[in-house]
């Protein structure tokens, strides 16, 4: 069941400026920062969240495992993508993908 997407950031203020602009282009409201410092965007029944680096570190510290290459930009058949791979404690492979705009 889908509930939300969460990505990490080392600079929440910079991320807010960026994602506020992206969501405004879709007709959504600016993100709201919660008590934990996470940004939360809600649009058309979906949720997108931006969390600080502490979220990723907590996942690794509690049984998650970084896999594949370190997070970063890759060239694929569909163009450039920012990818991050992780396995949860049960071994399920997770991937975060951001398809970069065409030049």
TIRO-2110 file (N, C-alpha, C; in Angstrom, 1 decimal):
// TIRO-2110
0.8, -1.2, 0.0, N, 1, A
0.0, 0.0, 0.0, CA, 1, A
0.9, 1.2, 0.0, C, 1, A
0.6, 2.2, -0.9, N, 2, A
1.4, 3.4, -1.0, CA, 2, A
0.8, 4.4, 0.0, C, 2, A
1.8, 5.0, 0.8, N, 3, A
1.3, 6.1, 1.7, CA, 3, A
2.1, 7.4, 1.4, C, 3, A
3.4, 7.3, 1.1, N, 4, A
4.1, 8.5, 0.8, CA, 4, A
5.5, 8.2, 0.3, C, 4, A
6.2, 9.2, -0.2, N, 5, A
7.6, 9.2, -0.6, CA, 5, A
8.4, 10.1, 0.2, C, 5, A
9.5, 9.6, 0.7, N, 6, A
10.4, 10.5, 1.5, CA, 6, A
11.8, 10.5, 0.9, C, 6, A
12.4, 11.7, 0.8, N, 7, A
13.8, 11.8, 0.3, CA, 7, A
14.6, 12.5, 1.4, C, 7, A
15.9, 12.4, 1.4, N, 8, A
16.7, 13.0, 2.4, CA, 8, A
17.3, 14.3, 1.9, C, 8, A
17.7, 15.2, 2.8, N, 9, A
18.4, 16.4, 2.4, CA, 9, A
19.3, 16.8, 3.5, C, 9, A
20.4, 17.5, 3.2, N, 10, A
21.3, 18.0, 4.1, CA, 10, A
21.0, 19.5, 4.4, C, 10, A
20.1, 20.1, 3.6, N, 11, A
19.7, 21.5, 3.7, CA, 11, A
18.2, 21.7, 3.5, C, 11, A
17.5, 21.6, 4.6, N, 12, A
16.0, 21.6, 4.5, CA, 12, A
15.5, 23.0, 3.9, C, 12, A
16.1, 24.1, 4.2, N, 13, A
15.7, 25.4, 3.7, CA, 13, A
15.9, 25.4, 2.2, C, 13, A
17.0, 24.9, 1.7, N, 14, A
17.3, 24.9, 0.2, CA, 14, A
16.3, 23.9, -0.4, C, 14, A
16.0, 22.8, 0.2, N, 15, A
15.0, 21.9, -0.4, CA, 15, A
13.6, 22.5, -0.4, C, 15, A
13.3, 23.2, 0.6, N, 16, A
11.9, 23.8, 0.6, CA, 16, A
11.8, 24.8, -0.6, C, 16, A
12.8, 25.6, -0.8, N, 17, A
12.7, 26.6, -1.9, CA, 17, A
12.5, 25.8, -3.2, C, 17, A
13.3, 24.7, -3.4, N, 18, A
13.2, 23.9, -4.6, CA, 18, A
11.9, 23.2, -4.8, C, 18, A
11.5, 22.5, -3.8, N, 19, A
10.2, 21.7, -3.9, CA, 19, A
9.0, 22.6, -3.8, C, 19, A
9.0, 23.7, -3.1, N, 20, A
7.9, 24.6, -3.2, CA, 20, A
7.6, 25.0, -4.6, C, 20, A
8.7, 25.3, -5.4, N, 21, A
8.6, 25.7, -6.8, CA, 21, A
8.0, 24.6, -7.6, C, 21, A
8.5, 23.4, -7.4, N, 22, A
8.1, 22.2, -8.2, CA, 22, A
6.6, 22.0, -7.9, C, 22, A
6.2, 22.0, -6.7, N, 23, A
4.8, 21.7, -6.4, CA, 23, A
3.9, 22.9, -6.8, C, 23, A
4.4, 24.1, -6.7, N, 24, A
3.6, 25.2, -7.2, CA, 24, A
3.3, 25.1, -8.7, C, 24, A
4.2, 24.5, -9.5, N, 25, A
4.0, 24.3, -10.9, CA, 25, A
2.9, 23.3, -11.2, C, 25, A
2.6, 22.5, -10.2, N, 26, A
1.5, 21.5, -10.3, CA, 26, A
0.2, 22.0, -9.7, C, 26, A
0.2, 23.2, -9.1, N, 27, A
-0.9, 23.7, -8.5, CA, 27, A
-1.1, 23.4, -7.0, C, 27, A
0.0, 22.9, -6.4, N, 28, A
-0.1, 22.5, -5.0, CA, 28, A
0.4, 23.7, -4.1, C, 28, A
0.1, 23.5, -2.8, N, 29, A
0.5, 24.5, -1.8, CA, 29, A
2.0, 24.3, -1.4, C, 29, A
2.6, 25.4, -0.9, N, 30, A
4.0, 25.2, -0.4, CA, 30, A
4.0, 24.1, 0.7, C, 30, A
5.2, 23.5, 0.9, N, 31, A
5.4, 22.5, 2.0, CA, 31, A
5.3, 23.1, 3.4, C, 31, A
4.9, 22.3, 4.3, N, 32, A
4.8, 22.6, 5.7, CA, 32, A
5.9, 21.9, 6.4, C, 32, A
6.6, 22.6, 7.4, N, 33, A
7.6, 21.9, 8.1, CA, 33, A
7.0, 21.4, 9.5, C, 33, A
7.2, 20.1, 9.8, N, 34, A
6.7, 19.6, 11.0, CA, 34, A
7.7, 19.8, 12.2, C, 34, A
7.3, 19.4, 13.4, N, 35, A
8.1, 19.5, 14.6, CA, 35, A
9.4, 18.8, 14.5, C, 35, A
9.5, 17.8, 13.6, N, 36, A
10.8, 17.1, 13.5, CA, 36, A
11.7, 17.7, 12.4, C, 36, A
11.2, 18.8, 11.8, N, 37, A
12.0, 19.4, 10.7, CA, 37, A
11.9, 18.8, 9.4, C, 37, A
10.8, 18.0, 9.2, N, 38, A
10.6, 17.4, 7.9, CA, 38, A
9.6, 18.3, 7.1, C, 38, A
9.8, 18.4, 5.8, N, 39, A
8.9, 19.1, 4.9, CA, 39, A
7.8, 18.1, 4.4, C, 39, A
6.6, 18.6, 4.4, N, 40, A
5.5, 17.7, 4.0, CA, 40, A
4.7, 18.4, 2.9, C, 40, A
4.5, 17.7, 1.7, N, 41, A
3.7, 18.2, 0.6, CA, 41, A
2.6, 17.2, 0.4, C, 41, A
1.4, 17.8, 0.2, N, 42, A
0.2, 16.9, -0.1, CA, 42, A
-0.4, 17.4, -1.3, C, 42, A
-0.7, 16.5, -2.3, N, 43, A
-1.3, 17.0, -3.6, CA, 43, A
-2.0, 15.8, -4.2, C, 43, A
-3.2, 16.0, -4.5, N, 44, A
-4.0, 14.9, -5.2, CA, 44, A
-4.0, 13.6, -4.5, C, 44, A
-4.0, 13.6, -3.2, N, 45, A
-4.1, 12.4, -2.4, CA, 45, A
-2.7, 11.8, -2.1, C, 45, A
-1.7, 12.3, -2.6, N, 46, A
-0.3, 11.7, -2.4, CA, 46, A
0.4, 12.6, -1.4, C, 46, A
1.5, 12.1, -0.8, N, 47, A
2.3, 12.8, 0.1, CA, 47, A
3.8, 12.6, -0.4, C, 47, A
4.5, 13.7, -0.3, N, 48, A
5.9, 13.7, -0.6, CA, 48, A
6.6, 14.4, 0.6, C, 48, A
7.6, 13.8, 1.1, N, 49, A
8.3, 14.3, 2.3, CA, 49, A
9.8, 14.4, 2.1, C, 49, A
10.4, 15.5, 2.6, N, 50, A
11.8, 15.7, 2.6, CA, 50, A
12.3, 15.6, 4.0, C, 50, A
13.3, 14.8, 4.3, N, 51, A
13.8, 14.6, 5.7, CA, 51, A
15.3, 14.9, 5.7, C, 51, A
15.8, 15.2, 6.8, N, 52, A
17.3, 15.5, 6.9, CA, 52, A
18.1, 14.2, 6.9, C, 52, A
19.4, 14.4, 6.8, N, 53, A
20.3, 13.2, 6.7, CA, 53, A
20.2, 12.3, 7.9, C, 53, A
19.7, 12.8, 9.0, N, 54, A
19.5, 12.0, 10.2, CA, 54, A
18.6, 10.8, 10.0, C, 54, A
17.6, 11.0, 9.1, N, 55, A
16.6, 9.9, 8.8, CA, 55, A
17.4, 8.8, 8.1, C, 55, A
18.3, 9.0, 7.2, N, 56, A
19.0, 8.0, 6.5, CA, 56, A
20.0, 7.3, 7.5, C, 56, A
20.7, 8.1, 8.3, N, 57, A
21.6, 7.5, 9.2, CA, 57, A
20.8, 6.6, 10.2, C, 57, A
19.6, 7.0, 10.6, N, 58, A
18.8, 6.2, 11.6, CA, 58, A
18.4, 4.9, 10.9, C, 58, A
18.1, 4.9, 9.7, N, 59, A
17.8, 3.7, 9.0, CA, 59, A
18.9, 2.7, 8.9, C, 59, A
20.1, 3.3, 8.6, N, 60, A
21.3, 2.4, 8.6, CA, 60, A
21.6, 1.9, 9.9, C, 60, A
21.5, 2.7, 11.0, N, 61, A
21.8, 2.3, 12.3, CA, 61, A
20.9, 1.3, 12.9, C, 61, A
19.7, 1.1, 12.2, N, 62, A
18.7, 0.2, 12.7, CA, 62, A
18.4, -1.0, 11.8, C, 62, A
19.5, -1.4, 11.1, N, 63, A
19.3, -2.6, 10.3, CA, 63, A
19.3, -2.4, 8.8, C, 63, A
19.2, -1.2, 8.3, N, 64, A
19.2, -1.0, 6.8, CA, 64, A
20.6, -1.1, 6.3, C, 64, A
20.7, -1.4, 5.0, N, 65, A
22.0, -1.5, 4.4, CA, 65, A
22.1, -0.8, 3.1, C, 65, A
23.1, 0.1, 2.9, N, 66, A
23.3, 0.7, 1.7, CA, 66, A
23.8, -0.3, 0.7, C, 66, A
23.3, -0.3, -0.5, N, 67, A
23.7, -1.2, -1.6, CA, 67, A
24.0, -0.5, -2.9, C, 67, A
24.5, -1.3, -3.9, N, 68, A
24.8, -0.7, -5.2, CA, 68, A
25.9, 0.4, -5.0, C, 68, A
25.9, 1.3, -5.9, N, 69, A
26.9, 2.4, -5.8, CA, 69, A
26.3, 3.4, -4.8, C, 69, A
27.2, 4.3, -4.3, N, 70, A
26.6, 5.3, -3.4, CA, 70, A
25.6, 6.2, -4.1, C, 70, A
24.7, 6.8, -3.4, N, 71, A
23.7, 7.7, -4.1, CA, 71, A
24.4, 8.7, -5.0, C, 71, A
23.8, 8.9, -6.2, N, 72, A
24.3, 9.9, -7.1, CA, 72, A
23.7, 9.8, -8.5, C, 72, A
24.1, 10.6, -9.4, N, 73, A
23.6, 10.7, -10.7, CA, 73, A
24.1, 9.6, -11.6, C, 73, A
23.2, 8.9, -12.3, N, 74, A
23.6, 7.9, -13.2, CA, 74, A
23.0, 8.2, -14.6, C, 74, A
23.6, 7.7, -15.6, N, 75, A
23.1, 7.8, -17.0, CA, 75, A
22.4, 6.5, -17.3, C, 75, A
21.1, 6.6, -17.7, N, 76, A
20.3, 5.4, -18.1, CA, 76, A
19.7, 5.6, -19.4, C, 76, A
19.0, 4.5, -19.9, N, 77, A
18.3, 4.6, -21.2, CA, 77, A
17.3, 5.7, -21.2, C, 77, A
16.7, 6.1, -20.1, N, 78, A
15.7, 7.2, -20.0, CA, 78, A
16.4, 8.5, -19.7, C, 78, A
17.7, 8.6, -19.7, N, 79, A
18.4, 9.9, -19.4, CA, 79, A
19.0, 9.8, -18.0, C, 79, A
19.4, 11.0, -17.6, N, 80, A
20.1, 11.1, -16.3, CA, 80, A
19.1, 10.9, -15.1, C, 80, A
19.5, 10.2, -14.1, N, 81, A
18.7, 10.0, -12.9, CA, 81, A
19.6, 10.0, -11.7, C, 81, A
19.0, 10.6, -10.6, N, 82, A
19.7, 10.5, -9.3, CA, 82, A
19.1, 9.3, -8.6, C, 82, A
20.0, 8.3, -8.3, N, 83, A
19.5, 7.1, -7.7, CA, 83, A
20.1, 6.8, -6.3, C, 83, A
19.4, 6.2, -5.4, N, 84, A
19.9, 5.8, -4.1, CA, 84, A
19.3, 4.4, -3.8, C, 84, A
20.1, 3.5, -3.5, N, 85, A
19.6, 2.1, -3.2, CA, 85, A
19.9, 1.7, -1.8, C, 85, A
18.9, 1.0, -1.2, N, 86, A
19.0, 0.6, 0.2, CA, 86, A
18.2, -0.7, 0.4, C, 86, A
18.7, -1.6, 1.3, N, 87, A
17.9, -2.8, 1.6, CA, 87, A
17.4, -2.6, 3.1, C, 87, A
16.1, -2.9, 3.2, N, 88, A
15.6, -2.8, 4.6, CA, 88, A
16.0, -4.0, 5.4, C, 88, A
15.7, -4.1, 6.7, N, 89, A
16.2, -5.2, 7.5, CA, 89, A
15.8, -6.6, 7.0, C, 89, A
14.7, -6.7, 6.2, N, 90, A
14.3, -7.9, 5.7, CA, 90, A
14.9, -8.3, 4.3, C, 90, A
15.7, -7.4, 3.9, N, 91, A
16.4, -7.6, 2.6, CA, 91, A
15.7, -7.1, 1.4, C, 91, A
14.5, -6.4, 1.6, N, 92, A
13.8, -5.8, 0.5, CA, 92, A
14.6, -4.7, -0.1, C, 92, A
14.7, -4.7, -1.4, N, 93, A
15.5, -3.6, -2.1, CA, 93, A
14.6, -2.4, -2.4, C, 93, A
15.1, -1.2, -1.9, N, 94, A
14.4, 0.0, -2.1, CA, 94, A
15.2, 0.9, -3.0, C, 94, A
14.6, 1.7, -3.8, N, 95, A
15.3, 2.7, -4.6, CA, 95, A
14.6, 4.0, -4.6, C, 95, A
15.3, 5.1, -4.5, N, 96, A
14.8, 6.4, -4.6, CA, 96, A
15.3, 6.9, -6.0, C, 96, A
14.4, 7.5, -6.8, N, 97, A
14.7, 7.9, -8.1, CA, 97, A
14.3, 9.3, -8.4, C, 97, A
15.1, 10.2, -8.9, N, 98, A
14.8, 11.5, -9.4, CA, 98, A
15.2, 11.6, -10.9, C, 98, A
14.3, 11.7, -11.8, N, 99, A
14.6, 11.8, -13.2, CA, 99, A
14.9, 13.2, -13.5, C, 99, A
16.2, 13.5, -13.9, N, 100, A
16.6, 14.8, -14.1, CA, 100, A
16.1, 15.4, -15.4, C, 100, A
15.7, 16.7, -15.4, N, 101, A
15.2, 17.3, -16.6, CA, 101, A
16.2, 17.2, -17.8, C, 101, A
15.6, 17.0, -19.0, N, 102, A
16.5, 17.0, -20.2, CA, 102, A
17.1, 18.3, -20.4, C, 102, A
18.3, 18.3, -20.9, N, 103, A
19.1, 19.5, -21.1, CA, 103, A
18.6, 20.3, -22.2, C, 103, A
END
